[in-house]
Amino acid sequence: MLSQHSKDIIAATLPAVKAHATDITGVFYPLMFERYPQVKAYFNQAHQQQGTQRQALANAVVAYASNLDRLELLGDAVALIVQKHVSLGIQPEHYPIVGECLLAAIRQVLGEAASDEVLAAWGEAYGQLAGLLIGAEEQNYQANAQMPGGWRGERSFTLQRKVRESEVISSFYLVPSDGGALPDFKPGQFICLVLQIDGQTVRRNYSLSDCPGQDYLRISVKRETGGSVSPYLHEHLQVGDEVQLSAPSGDFVLNDSPRPLVLLSGGVGITPTLSMLKPALESGREVYFLHAALNSEHHAFRTQVQALEQQYSNLKVCYAYSNPLPQDSDQPHGFFDAARLDELLPAERDLDVYFLGPKPFMRNCYQVLPTLGVPAANLRYEFFGPLEELSA
């Protein structure tokens, strides 16, 4: 339990930390990678360059310090962190590294204001948070290992099949190299893929893009221009090659509800909605599958969704092409803006809406759906950046 003395110090210094939070995290990451280069593999360097990871950490530090006596208010945010850490394979020994470098960054940015007493208080608060996360992560690790077909840590998988789904997206069908069983994961969960590229270990999270119950795990990856991992997967990973996977994780999962379900995706954001689609249809729910793509050449999985549309009367499908080609005259053009969503959604707006896609797409969904009468509590999304970027 955090001492009252430390709470008082944190409350007094929180305005200064909040004002300089992005400066602190800007110092923190380079410092940590310099002192402990072995942890660099746990961080997406593209997110580092974009600054999204730095901003997300700054927001998390401020939110935690602002709610020391009301940690229950951070429940969803903590759960997201735990799921992400378990997927990446974060261990208890990593926490002292982060704590040391975070306190050093605070001292460097705040200067004399960061006295030994101030740093001791923030160190005590960090220790409390680390203990909470370590305990929650251990519970998740144990649950993954005890699940039939589950495992703890990394497990070797073999690429069984590689399928081009569109001009930019390919699917990778992965089977356990040991021939063992697979866990019955929750639709919408993701795995962490661990690769060796140019002698470096890299980790990336990818949503599972097929429903549970198969004899494989499928991920579908967009080839990102200028990326390091997605070009490797598209160009170099071949059938028969082995990779390492963490067990499925994540709370962005299909709920058990009788309400109509809207699966709203843009681009490669279609992947977790595909995992949810068939189980939702089999439950008898009314499902609206809305997908935005640039055009038909970038539109993945159209044939598979059409087959389900023929099979299930409770499925309604609509697409939108923002940059249509001459051959795309049979599909609606434009975006899922407020007017189009208002037209497509059922009149009764007590719906469950899952949305995922590029940041501008998600920002539009986040802001528009409540104005159309969809309860904010019924909106579900997966976004690893600062929430302010969606509400801006």
Secondary structure, DSSP 8 states (H G I E B T S, - for coil): ---HHHHHHHHHHHHHHHHTHHHHHHHHHHHHHHH-GGGGGGS-HHHHHHTHHHHHHHHHHHHHHHTTT-GGGGHHHHHHHHHHHHHHT--TTHHHHHHHHHHHHHHHHHGGGS-HHHHHHHHHHHHHHHHHHHHHHHHHHHHHHHSTT--SS-EEEEEEEEEE-SSSEEEEEEEETT--------TT-EEEEEEEETTEEEEEEEEB-S-SSSSSEEEEEE--TT-SHHHHHHHT--TT-EEEE---B-S------SS-EEEEEEGGGHHHHHHHHHHHHHTT--EEEEEEESSTTT--SHHHHHHHHHH-TTEEEEEEESS--GGGTTS-BS---HHHHHHHS-SS---EEEEESSHHHHHHHHHHHHHTT--GGGEEE---S-THHHH-
